[in-house]
Amino acid sequence: MTDRIKEFRERREKLNAKILKRGNVNVKRFFGVDTAAYREGALDAKTKELLGLAASTVLRCDDCITYHLIRCAEEGVTDAEMDETMTVALVVGGSITIPHLRRAYDLWDELHQEK
């Protein structure tokens, strides 16, 4: 695991714990819905992660893009599947998403260097 990915995971886990420690029931429920949405169902987890990646790219959320790229790598997404997903995101989101695509491809390459 690269330092950047390790740091992202540690920071995300630490901040999520900080939020959940406050005991806000609505936040806990939302986190639960988020977790449940990505479980296997009519769509497999890999497809759901690709959907999350496309949506996160369109919304231009680098933390979400990073999270979904990590999960996509864990789910065995191929380069071709990633390319098609990012093409859809670019078409839907427009040229404003290009900086996010650049960072996504950079991280994707980093994730594959680990293997």
Steps between C-alpha positions, in 0.01 A plus 500: 500500500645835402539776755234713331243221514594405854474864614163539328361189669634598843371857473158384378469244779610751765259769381210258464561382858504861618167569331335179622625554855274804528201265489290687245232246412429652158865493401530138618193409297638670190833319541302176531304570183825580319653170609188302409472659155830347390426145618436224248143500377341510156828669401831355605739700718736566209227664293386706797856625559526599134172690534634669812818592314308654211270696730790619716686618191198690371457656847876573508562351844866393514460316833210300357689432177795374704278276712321351198825446309639306795182295519500448121853362520392271785203380292723415204394775261700485178666792326239474223213517751661797672553675164137455397377620838713812482381564144140496622596734785668738257201503265256561787719741697666686216846646470493630860564140607831473310720598798324230703555247220871585503526436873287186469723349232809589702360318803379209286857453374624514859248237606620269221864545597409335830397177329 
